[in-house]
Amino acid sequence: MKIINRTNNAVLAENAVVADTFFTRAKGLLGRKDFNQGEALVIRPCNSIHTFFMRFPIDLLFVTKDNLVIKAISRLKPYRISGIYFKSAFVIELPPGTLEASLVNQGDTLIIN
């Protein structure tokens, strides 16, 4: 799957994977040693995440069912918990630095296909 910021046409991920079952949502990025540019994990449904037992920081986008970014968090470190965003239908986890490089902001609209 590909994720593009419709607002500025920046490509966030060329290789996005969806985690939408109990097992895939629970596993998330746990156990991974790295998270390469161009990759993303879309967790649905989701309105909050944790980074317990992870080995690297991640960028996060909390997104509504209409693909509107309601919260962007850069470089959330391991062993942290995000806030709860009740309007979020899903979260996109991205390699650190992706949000800064692609200039994603709250209020942007995404294309996911």
C-alpha positions in Angstrom: 0.0 0.0 0.0 1.1 3.6 -0.7 0.4 6.6 1.6 0.5 10.1 0.1 -0.1 13.5 1.8 -2.8 14.9 -0.5 -2.2 18.4 0.9 1.4 18.6 -0.5 1.7 15.4 -2.6 4.5 14.1 -0.4 4.9 10.3 -0.4 5.0 9.1 3.2 5.3 5.3 2.5 5.6 3.1 -0.6 5.3 -0.1 1.4 2.5 0.2 4.0 1.1 -2.8 5.8 -2.2 -3.0 7.6 -2.6 -4.5 11.0 -6.3 -5.2 11.6 -6.5 -8.5 13.4 -6.0 -9.1 17.1 -2.7 -10.7 16.5 -1.3 -8.2 14.0 -2.4 -5.2 16.1 -0.9 -6.7 19.3 2.4 -7.5 17.6 2.7 -4.2 15.7 6.4 -3.4 15.3 7.5 -5.5 18.3 10.6 -7.6 17.6 11.8 -5.5 14.7 15.3 -4.4 14.8 14.8 -1.5 12.3 12.1 0.4 10.4 13.2 1.6 7.0 12.2 4.7 5.2 9.3 4.0 2.8 7.7 1.6 5.2 4.6 2.1 7.4 2.3 0.2 9.6 -1.4 1.1 9.6 -3.1 -0.1 12.8 -6.9 -0.1 12.6 -8.9 0.5 14.7 -6.6 2.5 16.9 -6.8 5.7 18.9 -3.7 5.3 21.2 -0.4 3.3 21.0 2.5 2.4 23.2 6.2 1.8 22.4 7.0 -0.6 25.2 9.8 -3.1 24.2 10.5 -1.3 20.9 14.1 -0.6 19.9 13.7 2.7 18.1 11.6 5.8 18.0 8.7 6.2 15.6 6.6 8.9 13.9 2.9 8.7 14.3 -0.2 10.0 12.6 -3.6 9.6 14.2 -6.2 9.7 11.4 -10.0 9.9 11.1 -12.1 7.5 9.0 -12.1 10.3 6.3 -8.2 10.2 6.2 -7.8 13.6 8.0 -4.7 13.9 10.2 -5.9 14.9 13.7 -2.5 14.5 15.5 1.1 14.1 14.3 3.8 13.0 16.7 7.5 13.0 15.7 10.0 10.6 17.2 8.1 9.0 20.0 10.8 7.2 22.0 10.6 3.6 23.2 8.7 2.9 26.4 6.2 5.7 26.0 2.5 5.9 25.6 0.7 8.3 23.2 -2.3 10.3 24.2 -5.8 9.0 23.4 -7.4 10.6 20.3 -11.0 9.6 20.4 -11.8 10.7 16.8 -8.9 8.6 15.5 -10.0 5.6 13.4 -6.5 4.4 12.8 -2.9 5.2 13.4 0.0 5.2 10.9 3.4 4.3 12.4 6.3 5.6 10.3 10.1 5.6 10.6 11.5 8.5 12.6 12.0 11.6 10.5 9.3 10.9 8.0 7.0 13.6 9.3 9.7 16.2 9.2 10.8 15.3 5.7 7.3 15.2 4.3 6.0 18.2 6.1 2.9 16.5 7.4 0.7 18.5 9.8 -2.5 18.3 11.7 -5.4 19.0 9.3 -3.7 17.4 6.2 -5.6 14.8 4.2 -4.0 11.5 3.2 -4.5 9.2 0.2 -4.1 5.6 1.1 -4.2 3.0 -1.6 
